[in-house]
Amino acid sequence: MGLIVSMIQKTREINGDMTVREAGKKGGDAVRDKYGPTFYEEIGRKGGEKTKERHGPEFYENIGQKGGNAVKDKYGQGFYEEIGHKGGQKVKRLIEEAKRAER
């Protein structure tokens, strides 16, 4: 992979072209600057709603389950126990802080 990156860099030095990745980032930055960061939230929400209309809510259940299984296969069952414990501890801490702030 290093050879490919090196070849791309040399090609760019010779003719000044940008990579596809650079062009995509430049375009994304221009859209963000023109429409603001909430633009991406809006189109994401609209896309999600359209996907739900086309494929039904089960679609999200299926891809969520596939993703969860992939994570379990990669990191093991203990991973979920660990992140669940961390999340529970954070919630506990936030509740305690909120109670102290009310006093």
PyMOL commands that place a pseudoatom at each C-alpha (Angstrom):
pseudoatom trace, name=CA, resn=MET, resi=1, chain=A, elem=C, hetatm=0, pos=[0.000, 0.000, 0.000]
pseudoatom trace, name=CA, resn=GLY, resi=2, chain=A, elem=C, hetatm=0, pos=[2.881, 2.364, 0.716]
pseudoatom trace, name=CA, resn=LEU, resi=3, chain=A, elem=C, hetatm=0, pos=[4.043, 1.990, -2.882]
pseudoatom trace, name=CA, resn=ILE, resi=4, chain=A, elem=C, hetatm=0, pos=[0.629, 3.011, -4.202]
pseudoatom trace, name=CA, resn=VAL, resi=5, chain=A, elem=C, hetatm=0, pos=[0.518, 6.060, -1.940]
pseudoatom trace, name=CA, resn=SER, resi=6, chain=A, elem=C, hetatm=0, pos=[4.022, 7.005, -3.042]
pseudoatom trace, name=CA, resn=MET, resi=7, chain=A, elem=C, hetatm=0, pos=[3.052, 6.651, -6.715]
pseudoatom trace, name=CA, resn=ILE, resi=8, chain=A, elem=C, hetatm=0, pos=[-0.043, 8.814, -6.205]
pseudoatom trace, name=CA, resn=GLN, resi=9, chain=A, elem=C, hetatm=0, pos=[2.004, 11.489, -4.459]
pseudoatom trace, name=CA, resn=LYS, resi=10, chain=A, elem=C, hetatm=0, pos=[4.582, 11.511, -7.275]
pseudoatom trace, name=CA, resn=THR, resi=11, chain=A, elem=C, hetatm=0, pos=[1.836, 11.709, -9.899]
pseudoatom trace, name=CA, resn=ARG, resi=12, chain=A, elem=C, hetatm=0, pos=[0.303, 14.666, -8.066]
pseudoatom trace, name=CA, resn=GLU, resi=13, chain=A, elem=C, hetatm=0, pos=[3.685, 16.376, -7.869]
pseudoatom trace, name=CA, resn=ILE, resi=14, chain=A, elem=C, hetatm=0, pos=[4.125, 16.041, -11.624]
pseudoatom trace, name=CA, resn=ASN, resi=15, chain=A, elem=C, hetatm=0, pos=[0.704, 17.159, -12.869]
pseudoatom trace, name=CA, resn=GLY, resi=16, chain=A, elem=C, hetatm=0, pos=[-0.920, 18.777, -9.799]
pseudoatom trace, name=CA, resn=ASP, resi=17, chain=A, elem=C, hetatm=0, pos=[-3.981, 16.485, -9.802]
pseudoatom trace, name=CA, resn=MET, resi=18, chain=A, elem=C, hetatm=0, pos=[-5.712, 15.702, -6.540]
pseudoatom trace, name=CA, resn=THR, resi=19, chain=A, elem=C, hetatm=0, pos=[-6.734, 12.251, -5.377]
pseudoatom trace, name=CA, resn=VAL, resi=20, chain=A, elem=C, hetatm=0, pos=[-10.361, 11.134, -5.336]
pseudoatom trace, name=CA, resn=ARG, resi=21, chain=A, elem=C, hetatm=0, pos=[-10.257, 11.305, -1.548]
pseudoatom trace, name=CA, resn=GLU, resi=22, chain=A, elem=C, hetatm=0, pos=[-8.986, 14.882, -1.591]
pseudoatom trace, name=CA, resn=ALA, resi=23, chain=A, elem=C, hetatm=0, pos=[-11.612, 15.889, -4.137]
pseudoatom trace, name=CA, resn=GLY, resi=24, chain=A, elem=C, hetatm=0, pos=[-14.364, 14.317, -2.019]
pseudoatom trace, name=CA, resn=LYS, resi=25, chain=A, elem=C, hetatm=0, pos=[-13.176, 16.118, 1.089]
pseudoatom trace, name=CA, resn=LYS, resi=26, chain=A, elem=C, hetatm=0, pos=[-12.951, 19.413, -0.768]
pseudoatom trace, name=CA, resn=GLY, resi=27, chain=A, elem=C, hetatm=0, pos=[-16.493, 18.956, -2.083]
pseudoatom trace, name=CA, resn=GLY, resi=28, chain=A, elem=C, hetatm=0, pos=[-17.818, 17.961, 1.343]
pseudoatom trace, name=CA, resn=ASP, resi=29, chain=A, elem=C, hetatm=0, pos=[-16.178, 20.976, 2.944]
pseudoatom trace, name=CA, resn=ALA, resi=30, chain=A, elem=C, hetatm=0, pos=[-17.691, 23.266, 0.292]
pseudoatom trace, name=CA, resn=VAL, resi=31, chain=A, elem=C, hetatm=0, pos=[-21.187, 21.849, 0.907]
pseudoatom trace, name=CA, resn=ARG, resi=32, chain=A, elem=C, hetatm=0, pos=[-20.738, 22.236, 4.676]
pseudoatom trace, name=CA, resn=ASP, resi=33, chain=A, elem=C, hetatm=0, pos=[-19.584, 25.829, 4.232]
pseudoatom trace, name=CA, resn=LYS, resi=34, chain=A, elem=C, hetatm=0, pos=[-22.486, 26.657, 1.912]
pseudoatom trace, name=CA, resn=TYR, resi=35, chain=A, elem=C, hetatm=0, pos=[-25.372, 24.909, 3.717]
pseudoatom trace, name=CA, resn=GLY, resi=36, chain=A, elem=C, hetatm=0, pos=[-24.067, 24.425, 7.260]
pseudoatom trace, name=CA, resn=PRO, resi=37, chain=A, elem=C, hetatm=0, pos=[-23.474, 21.255, 9.271]
pseudoatom trace, name=CA, resn=THR, resi=38, chain=A, elem=C, hetatm=0, pos=[-27.199, 20.724, 9.959]
pseudoatom trace, name=CA, resn=PHE, resi=39, chain=A, elem=C, hetatm=0, pos=[-27.662, 20.071, 6.236]
pseudoatom trace, name=CA, resn=TYR, resi=40, chain=A, elem=C, hetatm=0, pos=[-26.101, 16.632, 6.688]
pseudoatom trace, name=CA, resn=GLU, resi=41, chain=A, elem=C, hetatm=0, pos=[-28.417, 15.891, 9.620]
pseudoatom trace, name=CA, resn=GLU, resi=42, chain=A, elem=C, hetatm=0, pos=[-31.449, 16.808, 7.524]
pseudoatom trace, name=CA, resn=ILE, resi=43, chain=A, elem=C, hetatm=0, pos=[-30.499, 14.720, 4.493]
pseudoatom trace, name=CA, resn=GLY, resi=44, chain=A, elem=C, hetatm=0, pos=[-29.548, 11.816, 6.760]
pseudoatom trace, name=CA, resn=ARG, resi=45, chain=A, elem=C, hetatm=0, pos=[-32.928, 11.942, 8.487]
pseudoatom trace, name=CA, resn=LYS, resi=46, chain=A, elem=C, hetatm=0, pos=[-34.769, 12.175, 5.145]
pseudoatom trace, name=CA, resn=GLY, resi=47, chain=A, elem=C, hetatm=0, pos=[-32.752, 9.260, 3.791]
pseudoatom trace, name=CA, resn=GLY, resi=48, chain=A, elem=C, hetatm=0, pos=[-33.524, 7.193, 6.873]
pseudoatom trace, name=CA, resn=GLU, resi=49, chain=A, elem=C, hetatm=0, pos=[-37.241, 7.912, 6.578]
pseudoatom trace, name=CA, resn=LYS, resi=50, chain=A, elem=C, hetatm=0, pos=[-37.261, 6.979, 2.890]
pseudoatom trace, name=CA, resn=THR, resi=51, chain=A, elem=C, hetatm=0, pos=[-35.367, 3.758, 3.625]
pseudoatom trace, name=CA, resn=LYS, resi=52, chain=A, elem=C, hetatm=0, pos=[-37.895, 2.877, 6.333]
pseudoatom trace, name=CA, resn=GLU, resi=53, chain=A, elem=C, hetatm=0, pos=[-40.758, 3.516, 3.868]
pseudoatom trace, name=CA, resn=ARG, resi=54, chain=A, elem=C, hetatm=0, pos=[-39.160, 1.315, 1.218]
pseudoatom trace, name=CA, resn=HIS, resi=55, chain=A, elem=C, hetatm=0, pos=[-37.871, -1.539, 3.375]
pseudoatom trace, name=CA, resn=GLY, resi=56, chain=A, elem=C, hetatm=0, pos=[-39.875, -1.354, 6.590]
pseudoatom trace, name=CA, resn=PRO, resi=57, chain=A, elem=C, hetatm=0, pos=[-38.651, -1.088, 10.175]
pseudoatom trace, name=CA, resn=GLU, resi=58, chain=A, elem=C, hetatm=0, pos=[-37.488, -4.735, 10.092]
pseudoatom trace, name=CA, resn=PHE, resi=59, chain=A, elem=C, hetatm=0, pos=[-34.686, -3.612, 7.786]
pseudoatom trace, name=CA, resn=TYR, resi=60, chain=A, elem=C, hetatm=0, pos=[-33.096, -1.653, 10.627]
pseudoatom trace, name=CA, resn=GLU, resi=61, chain=A, elem=C, hetatm=0, pos=[-33.603, -4.567, 13.011]
pseudoatom trace, name=CA, resn=ASN, resi=62, chain=A, elem=C, hetatm=0, pos=[-31.809, -6.885, 10.585]
pseudoatom trace, name=CA, resn=ILE, resi=63, chain=A, elem=C, hetatm=0, pos=[-28.834, -4.619, 9.937]
pseudoatom trace, name=CA, resn=GLY, resi=64, chain=A, elem=C, hetatm=0, pos=[-28.552, -3.843, 13.650]
pseudoatom trace, name=CA, resn=GLN, resi=65, chain=A, elem=C, hetatm=0, pos=[-28.483, -7.538, 14.457]
pseudoatom trace, name=CA, resn=LYS, resi=66, chain=A, elem=C, hetatm=0, pos=[-25.878, -8.194, 11.757]
pseudoatom trace, name=CA, resn=GLY, resi=67, chain=A, elem=C, hetatm=0, pos=[-23.729, -5.375, 13.119]
pseudoatom trace, name=CA, resn=GLY, resi=68, chain=A, elem=C, hetatm=0, pos=[-24.123, -6.614, 16.673]
pseudoatom trace, name=CA, resn=ASN, resi=69, chain=A, elem=C, hetatm=0, pos=[-23.127, -10.123, 15.664]
pseudoatom trace, name=CA, resn=ALA, resi=70, chain=A, elem=C, hetatm=0, pos=[-20.087, -8.806, 13.793]
pseudoatom trace, name=CA, resn=VAL, resi=71, chain=A, elem=C, hetatm=0, pos=[-18.977, -6.872, 16.892]
pseudoatom trace, name=CA, resn=LYS, resi=72, chain=A, elem=C, hetatm=0, pos=[-19.551, -9.929, 19.097]
pseudoatom trace, name=CA, resn=ASP, resi=73, chain=A, elem=C, hetatm=0, pos=[-17.538, -12.115, 16.713]
pseudoatom trace, name=CA, resn=LYS, resi=74, chain=A, elem=C, hetatm=0, pos=[-14.698, -9.590, 16.645]
pseudoatom trace, name=CA, resn=TYR, resi=75, chain=A, elem=C, hetatm=0, pos=[-14.517, -8.588, 20.326]
pseudoatom trace, name=CA, resn=GLY, resi=76, chain=A, elem=C, hetatm=0, pos=[-16.338, -11.388, 22.168]
pseudoatom trace, name=CA, resn=GLN, resi=77, chain=A, elem=C, hetatm=0, pos=[-19.306, -11.420, 24.555]
pseudoatom trace, name=CA, resn=GLY, resi=78, chain=A, elem=C, hetatm=0, pos=[-17.284, -9.787, 27.324]
pseudoatom trace, name=CA, resn=PHE, resi=79, chain=A, elem=C, hetatm=0, pos=[-17.070, -6.600, 25.250]
pseudoatom trace, name=CA, resn=TYR, resi=80, chain=A, elem=C, hetatm=0, pos=[-20.793, -5.962, 25.670]
pseudoatom trace, name=CA, resn=GLU, resi=81, chain=A, elem=C, hetatm=0, pos=[-20.558, -6.632, 29.390]
pseudoatom trace, name=CA, resn=GLU, resi=82, chain=A, elem=C, hetatm=0, pos=[-17.686, -4.161, 29.686]
pseudoatom trace, name=CA, resn=ILE, resi=83, chain=A, elem=C, hetatm=0, pos=[-19.341, -1.339, 27.740]
pseudoatom trace, name=CA, resn=GLY, resi=84, chain=A, elem=C, hetatm=0, pos=[-22.626, -1.965, 29.526]
pseudoatom trace, name=CA, resn=HIS, resi=85, chain=A, elem=C, hetatm=0, pos=[-20.877, -1.624, 32.878]
pseudoatom trace, name=CA, resn=LYS, resi=86, chain=A, elem=C, hetatm=0, pos=[-19.114, 1.574, 31.762]
pseudoatom trace, name=CA, resn=GLY, resi=87, chain=A, elem=C, hetatm=0, pos=[-22.410, 3.025, 30.545]
pseudoatom trace, name=CA, resn=GLY, resi=88, chain=A, elem=C, hetatm=0, pos=[-24.155, 2.124, 33.774]
pseudoatom trace, name=CA, resn=GLN, resi=89, chain=A, elem=C, hetatm=0, pos=[-21.405, 3.756, 35.826]
pseudoatom trace, name=CA, resn=LYS, resi=90, chain=A, elem=C, hetatm=0, pos=[-21.649, 6.931, 33.778]
pseudoatom trace, name=CA, resn=VAL, resi=91, chain=A, elem=C, hetatm=0, pos=[-25.430, 7.098, 34.212]
pseudoatom trace, name=CA, resn=LYS, resi=92, chain=A, elem=C, hetatm=0, pos=[-25.008, 6.567, 37.941]
pseudoatom trace, name=CA, resn=ARG, resi=93, chain=A, elem=C, hetatm=0, pos=[-22.459, 9.392, 38.108]
pseudoatom trace, name=CA, resn=LEU, resi=94, chain=A, elem=C, hetatm=0, pos=[-24.677, 11.752, 36.092]
pseudoatom trace, name=CA, resn=ILE, resi=95, chain=A, elem=C, hetatm=0, pos=[-27.652, 11.052, 38.342]
pseudoatom trace, name=CA, resn=GLU, resi=96, chain=A, elem=C, hetatm=0, pos=[-25.553, 11.760, 41.439]
pseudoatom trace, name=CA, resn=GLU, resi=97, chain=A, elem=C, hetatm=0, pos=[-24.277, 15.023, 39.910]
pseudoatom trace, name=CA, resn=ALA, resi=98, chain=A, elem=C, hetatm=0, pos=[-27.838, 16.095, 39.047]
pseudoatom trace, name=CA, resn=LYS, resi=99, chain=A, elem=C, hetatm=0, pos=[-29.007, 15.382, 42.604]
pseudoatom trace, name=CA, resn=ARG, resi=100, chain=A, elem=C, hetatm=0, pos=[-26.122, 17.427, 44.024]
pseudoatom trace, name=CA, resn=ALA, resi=101, chain=A, elem=C, hetatm=0, pos=[-26.919, 20.298, 41.646]
pseudoatom trace, name=CA, resn=GLU, resi=102, chain=A, elem=C, hetatm=0, pos=[-30.557, 20.342, 42.844]
pseudoatom trace, name=CA, resn=ARG, resi=103, chain=A, elem=C, hetatm=0, pos=[-29.534, 20.844, 46.499]
for i in range(1, 103): cmd.bond("trace and resi %d" % i, "trace and resi %d" % (i + 1))
show_as sticks, trace
zoom trace
